[in-house]
Amino acid sequence: MALSSDETIKREIIDHVGIAPFGYEARVFFEGSNDDQKLFEDGGLTFSHNGKSYGSNDCIYVKKEGNKDIPVLAIEGTDALNRGSSGNAQMQRLHHAYGAVLNGVVGVYYLKKGKHKIQEDLYGITYKMSKNLKTPYLVTDELDVIKNILMYMSSDISKMHEYINNYLESSYEKFMKKFNTRYKGSWKEFGKQRSTVIYDDKDYVVKYSSRMARDFTDGSRRGGHVALGELYLSKNYFLNKKIIYLWPRMYLTELNELCEKKKNDKEWNKIITDDQTVVATMDDLINLPNSLKEKLMKLREIDNLNKNPGKKLKVEAFGELNALLYSNEVTLSERVMNRISSFRDTNI
């Protein structure tokens, strides 16, 4: 029987990095166990922060201090690069090791080499997270990076910091190269291409996405994982901004139904209860032209927006929406704006 992709990733980590490298021990659970879902302090591979539980990791290396396990490095892996994930789908597991980083533990998001390359935006966002949280979060397709960090961690902390800083800076250079070419060195252009309206005079950005209700109810779509990854990208790129997370293919009634159906879902709750984010829908768009509303309604009927005619219509409709929101010809509902106004000041 063939191994699952998750199992393959875990075994690759152990085979390459080791079960007990450089005096550390791997805490890992193979197929058939659900212990990874337990919190780290209860023997699992999951971290919580401010009462919110994050996704489980594939492996955590620990340092033994008597009978106590001290986490030093957490890894979440994925085979996304071999599974047709060339875009935002690569972010679907970003939040797993993020929970470790929030707790001061070095985090690594490992994407096994495949048909696609790692998106440069992932390098940029993990760099931003590392700087914002003062704890390293690295994205890589090389297991040697993990091995080297543990080696230096065990023998020379200053060299470990130097190695990690050099890696992060090199990663950020990859993002900046793309930023200066594809996005022309402009955050406004970045916003247009990354479905974000960035205002000069407002304390929030509007991040819009093609999410629909079934993306969150059909487990095969992993809509909650991707949506959460997109949100973390926006929160860390625009650290001092609040986020209006707009899903213009969804109705407000559908959002309310999802809030009830998904109330025990970890990814959903982290989106809905985020203290700087409010989710908006088509019904929250004020002064929406009928012609654009018709396009959004038609997009609701098309399942695959990565191929024409859906792809072409999405580019056209979302381009119009971006321009109208930026010019304030289309605004957001009182429900959304009152919620945004109630959030604390984001300047830190």
Secondary structure, 3 states (H helix, E strand, C coil): CCCCHHHHHHHHHHHHHCCCHHHCEEECCCCCCCHHHCEHHHCCCECEECCEECCCCCEEEEEEECCEEEEEEEEEEECHHHCCCCCHHHHCCHHHHHHHHHCCCEEEEEECCCCCCCCHHHHHHHHHHHHHHCCCEEEECCHHHHHHHHHHHHHCHHHHHHHHHHHHHHHHHHHHHHHHHCCCCCHHHHHHHCCEEECCCCCEEEEECCCCHHHHHCHHHCHHHHHHHHHHHHHHHCCCCEEEEEECCCCHHHHHHHHHHCCCCHHHHHHHCCCCEEEEEHHHEECCCHHHHHHHHHHHHCCCCCCCCHHHHHHHHHHHHHHHHHCCCCEECHHHHHHHHHCCCCCC
